[in-house]
Amino acid sequence: MTHWADRVFREQADLFAEHFEDMFAAADDEVAALLDLLAAEFDCEPERSLDVACGVGRHVLALADRGVAAEGLDFSEPFLDRARERASDRGLDESTAFHHHDMRDLDELSGNYDLVTVFWNSLGYYGRETDESVLADARELLDDDGVLVVEQSNRDAFVADLDEATVTEDDDRLTLYRQAFDVETSRFATTLDVFDATDDGYEHVDTMEWENRLYAPPVLRELCERAGFEDVRLFGGFDGSDLTLESMRVVVLAQ
């Protein structure tokens, strides 16, 4: 059976990327805040970075804009095509590189990076054992003083504010977003139905479905420690704010 990640990120990649296009603008502010946080917490001013599961490259480009030799890897060729096109449009061809590679095979790579990032809920696809392996392999790619950054939704806040069904309409496209949480597995099952407006109503475009685990903040710390990181710090955002039950995001810095 095809794993949902192959279906959504490869077969339905164009539709997925279009739906989350509005997140691209946030990357510049997120990276600016992150670089300040890295400097304050670890005196880290990265010269070379690797974004694991980089998608369409929004954070890679934002890092390159700030003088970092920024690389990204993803197993979705359609995502990488979009990333390379954006890099060319922004004149960042020389300072970026995008690799077609699966994050489950990081042990095949070699390198010395000051910064390795895993953004936007890119863990939790394949199970805890795989995630521990990904983080351990990421550690092997870091310089001695390099820093790992993991960012995901704060599971506790997400559950407390869970909206099981949401309907939005924008630019003649209607989206029905449905979500369910399994308390026994900490996994979220999401269904996204997309419709285009027509003269007669709406025409169904496609359905995207995915299911991933969100880790509670203490479990994220444990994953990093089991991967070999000795200094693990949790924050409520890229701005370094304190992590609380109400924080919508968790940002982990590990060294």
C-alpha positions as CSV (number, residue, x, y, z in Angstrom):
1,M,0.0,0.0,0.0
2,T,1.3,3.5,-0.9
3,H,2.2,5.5,2.2
4,W,0.3,8.7,2.5
5,A,3.5,10.8,2.3
6,D,4.2,9.4,-1.2
7,R,0.7,10.2,-2.3
8,V,0.4,13.7,-0.9
9,F,3.9,14.9,-1.4
10,R,4.6,13.3,-4.8
11,E,1.4,12.5,-6.6
12,Q,-0.6,15.5,-5.2
13,A,2.4,17.7,-4.7
14,D,1.2,20.6,-6.9
15,L,-2.2,20.8,-5.2
16,F,-0.6,20.5,-1.7
17,A,2.0,23.3,-2.4
18,E,-0.7,25.6,-3.8
19,H,-2.9,25.1,-0.8
20,F,-0.1,26.1,1.6
21,E,1.4,28.9,-0.5
22,D,0.5,31.5,2.0
23,M,3.0,30.0,4.5
24,F,5.9,31.1,2.2
25,A,5.8,34.7,3.4
26,A,6.2,33.7,7.0
27,A,9.6,32.0,6.4
28,D,11.6,35.2,6.2
29,D,10.5,36.4,9.6
30,E,10.9,32.9,11.1
31,V,14.5,32.6,9.8
32,A,15.4,36.1,11.0
33,A,14.1,35.3,14.5
34,L,15.8,31.9,14.5
35,L,19.2,33.3,13.6
36,D,18.9,35.8,16.5
37,L,18.0,32.9,18.8
38,L,20.9,30.7,17.6
39,A,23.3,33.5,18.3
40,A,21.9,34.2,21.7
41,E,21.6,30.6,22.9
42,F,24.7,29.0,21.3
43,D,26.7,31.8,19.9
44,C,26.0,30.1,16.5
45,E,26.2,32.1,13.3
46,P,25.7,29.4,10.7
47,E,27.6,29.6,7.4
48,R,26.3,26.3,6.0
49,S,22.9,24.8,6.6
50,L,20.8,21.7,5.6
51,D,17.0,21.7,5.7
52,V,15.7,18.2,6.0
53,A,12.3,17.6,4.2
54,C,12.6,21.1,2.8
55,G,9.5,21.0,0.7
56,V,9.3,23.9,-1.7
57,G,12.4,25.5,0.0
58,R,10.9,28.4,1.8
59,H,13.3,28.3,4.7
60,V,16.3,27.4,2.5
61,L,15.7,30.6,0.4
62,A,15.3,32.7,3.5
63,L,18.6,31.5,5.0
64,A,20.4,32.1,1.7
65,D,19.0,35.6,1.6
66,R,20.9,36.2,4.9
67,G,24.2,35.0,3.6
68,V,24.1,31.3,4.6
69,A,25.1,28.6,2.1
70,A,21.8,26.9,2.3
71,E,20.9,23.4,1.2
72,G,17.7,21.4,1.3
73,L,16.7,17.8,0.7
74,D,13.3,16.3,-0.1
75,F,12.0,13.1,-1.7
76,S,9.5,15.0,-3.8
77,E,10.8,16.1,-7.2
78,P,7.8,18.4,-7.8
79,F,8.6,20.2,-4.6
80,L,12.3,20.5,-5.5
81,D,11.4,21.8,-9.0
82,R,9.4,24.6,-7.3
83,A,12.2,25.3,-4.9
84,R,14.8,25.6,-7.7
85,E,12.5,27.8,-9.7
86,R,12.1,30.2,-6.8
87,A,15.8,30.2,-6.1
88,S,16.4,31.2,-9.7
89,D,13.8,33.9,-9.6
90,R,15.4,35.4,-6.5
91,G,19.0,35.2,-7.8
92,L,20.0,32.6,-5.3
93,D,21.2,29.8,-7.5
94,E,24.8,30.1,-6.4
95,S,24.0,30.1,-2.6
96,T,21.4,27.3,-2.6
97,A,21.4,23.6,-3.5
98,F,18.5,21.2,-3.5
99,H,19.0,17.4,-3.2
100,H,16.5,14.7,-4.2
101,H,16.9,12.5,-1.1
102,D,14.7,10.7,1.5
103,M,15.2,11.9,5.1
104,R,15.1,8.2,6.1
105,D,18.4,7.8,4.3
106,L,20.4,10.6,5.9
107,D,23.1,8.1,6.9
108,E,24.0,8.0,3.2
109,L,25.1,11.6,3.3
110,S,28.3,13.3,4.6
111,G,28.9,16.9,5.4
112,N,29.8,19.4,8.0
113,Y,26.9,21.7,8.7
114,D,26.7,24.5,11.2
115,L,22.9,24.1,11.2
116,V,20.5,21.2,10.4
117,T,16.8,22.0,10.5
118,V,13.6,19.9,10.5
119,F,10.7,22.3,10.2
120,W,6.9,22.2,10.2
121,N,5.8,18.8,11.5
122,S,8.2,16.9,9.3
123,L,8.7,14.2,12.0
124,G,5.9,11.8,12.9
125,Y,5.3,10.4,9.4
126,Y,6.8,6.9,9.8
127,G,7.0,6.1,13.5
128,R,9.2,7.0,16.5
129,E,12.0,4.6,15.7
130,T,12.4,6.3,12.3
131,D,12.4,9.7,13.8
132,E,15.1,8.8,16.3
133,S,17.2,7.5,13.4
134,V,16.6,10.7,11.4
135,L,17.8,12.9,14.4
136,A,20.8,10.7,15.1
137,D,21.8,10.8,11.5
138,A,21.3,14.6,11.5
139,R,23.7,14.8,14.5
140,E,26.4,13.1,12.4
141,L,26.1,15.7,9.8
142,L,26.7,18.6,12.2
143,D,30.0,20.2,13.1
144,D,31.1,19.9,16.7
145,D,29.5,23.2,17.5
146,G,26.6,22.8,15.1
147,V,23.0,23.1,16.2
148,L,19.9,21.0,15.3
149,V,16.6,22.9,15.1
150,V,13.2,21.0,15.2
151,E,9.9,22.9,14.8
152,Q,6.5,21.5,15.1
153,S,3.0,22.2,16.4
154,N,2.6,22.0,20.1
155,R,0.6,18.9,20.6
156,D,-1.0,20.0,23.8
157,A,-2.2,23.4,22.5
158,F,-3.2,21.8,19.2
159,V,-5.5,19.3,21.0
160,A,-7.0,21.9,23.3
161,D,-7.8,24.1,20.3
162,L,-8.8,21.3,17.9
163,D,-11.3,22.3,15.3
164,E,-12.7,19.1,13.8
165,A,-14.1,20.8,10.7
166,T,-13.3,24.1,8.9
167,V,-14.5,25.5,5.6
168,T,-12.7,28.3,3.9
169,E,-13.2,30.0,0.5
170,D,-10.6,32.1,-1.3
171,D,-10.1,33.0,-5.0
172,D,-13.0,30.8,-6.2
173,R,-11.7,27.8,-4.3
174,L,-13.5,26.2,-1.4
175,T,-11.6,23.9,1.1
176,L,-13.1,21.6,3.6
177,Y,-10.6,20.7,6.3
178,R,-11.4,17.9,8.7
179,Q,-9.2,16.6,11.5
180,A,-9.4,13.9,14.2
181,F,-7.0,13.1,17.1
182,D,-6.3,9.6,18.4
183,V,-5.4,10.0,22.1
184,E,-3.9,6.5,22.2
185,T,-1.3,7.1,19.4
186,S,-1.0,10.9,19.5
187,R,-1.7,10.8,15.8
188,F,-3.8,13.3,13.8
189,A,-5.8,12.2,10.8
190,T,-6.4,15.0,8.3
191,T,-8.7,15.1,5.3
192,L,-8.6,18.1,2.9
193,D,-11.3,18.3,0.2
194,V,-10.7,20.9,-2.5
195,F,-13.5,22.4,-4.7
196,D,-13.4,24.9,-7.5
197,A,-16.3,27.3,-7.8
198,T,-18.4,27.0,-11.0
199,D,-21.5,28.7,-12.4
200,D,-23.5,25.8,-11.1
201,G,-21.9,25.5,-7.6
202,Y,-18.7,23.7,-6.8
203,E,-16.7,21.0,-8.6
204,H,-14.6,18.6,-6.5
205,V,-10.9,18.9,-7.4
206,D,-9.3,16.3,-5.2
207,T,-9.0,14.9,-1.7
208,M,-5.8,14.9,0.3
209,E,-5.4,12.7,3.3
210,W,-2.5,12.3,5.8
211,E,-1.9,11.1,9.2
212,N,1.1,12.0,11.4
213,R,2.1,12.0,15.0
214,L,2.7,15.1,17.0
215,Y,5.1,14.6,20.0
216,A,4.4,16.2,23.3
217,P,7.3,18.6,24.1
218,P,8.9,16.3,26.7
219,V,9.0,13.5,24.2
220,L,10.7,15.8,21.6
221,R,13.4,16.5,24.2
222,E,13.7,12.7,24.8
223,L,14.0,12.0,21.1
224,C,16.8,14.5,20.8
225,E,18.6,13.1,23.8
226,R,18.3,9.5,22.6
227,A,19.8,10.7,19.3
228,G,22.9,11.9,21.2
229,F,22.3,15.6,21.8
230,E,23.4,16.7,25.2
231,D,22.1,20.2,25.4
232,V,18.4,20.4,24.4
233,R,16.4,23.6,24.8
234,L,12.7,24.1,24.1
235,F,10.9,27.4,23.2
236,G,7.5,28.5,22.3
237,G,8.5,30.0,19.0
238,F,11.4,31.2,16.9
239,D,11.5,34.3,18.9
240,G,12.7,32.4,22.0
241,S,9.5,32.9,23.9
242,D,8.9,30.6,26.9
243,L,7.1,27.3,26.0
244,T,3.7,27.1,27.7
245,L,0.6,25.0,27.3
246,E,-0.9,27.8,25.1
247,S,2.1,28.0,22.8
248,M,1.0,26.9,19.3
249,R,4.5,25.9,18.2
250,V,7.5,24.2,19.8
251,V,11.0,25.1,18.6
252,V,13.8,22.8,19.8
253,L,17.5,23.7,19.7
254,A,19.9,20.9,20.4
255,Q,23.6,20.6,20.5
